[in-house]
Amino acid sequence: MTTTHSLVPQTPALRLPVAQIRNVFHPGDVERKLTRLQDTGSQREHEGLRTVYERMLERGPERFQVKPSGVPDMAGLYEQLPNFTEVLDDVRRHVALAQDSSDGLEVTPMLLLGAPGIGKTHFARHLAELLGTGMNLVPMSSMTAGWLLSGSSSQWKGARPGKVFEALVEGEYANPVIVVDEIDKAAGDAQYDPLGALYSLLEHDTAQAFTDEFAEVAIDASQVIWITTANDERGIPAPIMNRMNVFQVPSPTPEQARAIARNLYRGIRADHDWGRLLEPEPEPDVLDVLAQMPPREMRRALMTGFGNARLHQRSVVEVADLPAGAARKGRIGFLQ
């Protein structure tokens, strides 16, 4: 059940004057679980689980389900992320569908395929900022246990809820952005499929009653905005692929790479007070060098360049200020 609420956080780029309130769980379910837990005794054994139930009741089930008040002006994003045009077009379509109606914003789960370092995770962060619900990152390459998404049984030592449960119960929103990063690197074994939870989470109907294995209380995860990233689709099961819109993100062209580098320079400079001590635009030869790098490396190179320029009390970043060897890096994976 949803109701209208007007006192919501304001995001300048989107102006969110109205949001709906959505219940992400039923308090009665939690109360019954808590009562049953107390009746069984063994308080120390179930202390973690009891704490989770009490926290759920303390916070309550209501979360903001926000959406832009109109189709936002995304010109800045198209400029910052020129190789993500197709993905941005898809986002605009979903936002347009939610306008002039009581429906919440629903975005079909998306898979971003592309070479390492071309900005897939960077795009996800920008999308979360655009939609105003924040981002939760789940790095599959660093998973040490398959229960990161779905939680682990309270019967196990050190058990805890999963990332989906935490995002909805501890967060402020019913429709947070959850990024499953490098989904193709999830390491499963015969006993546990680390992607198993996604089979139900990526389906709208089954996600409405997603059950975390730790809390064992149904959670409405149907409004979560899912973004997954991968370098190679061959490591992703076909049933998972079939639940998502798949976008092959190209590497930037040389012209796009220069535009990305210029925007990064401007953005970093504008975000720091020390930026006023530096020239508002980068030198052309600096852009030439930065354009040889994947977007992931550009920011690190620029921070080094800014620091070296200030060490020499200059307002201009020169090629010599960039990391050693930067000018000799090849354009591996970039479009020519």
Disulfide bonds with the S-S distance in Angstrom:
none
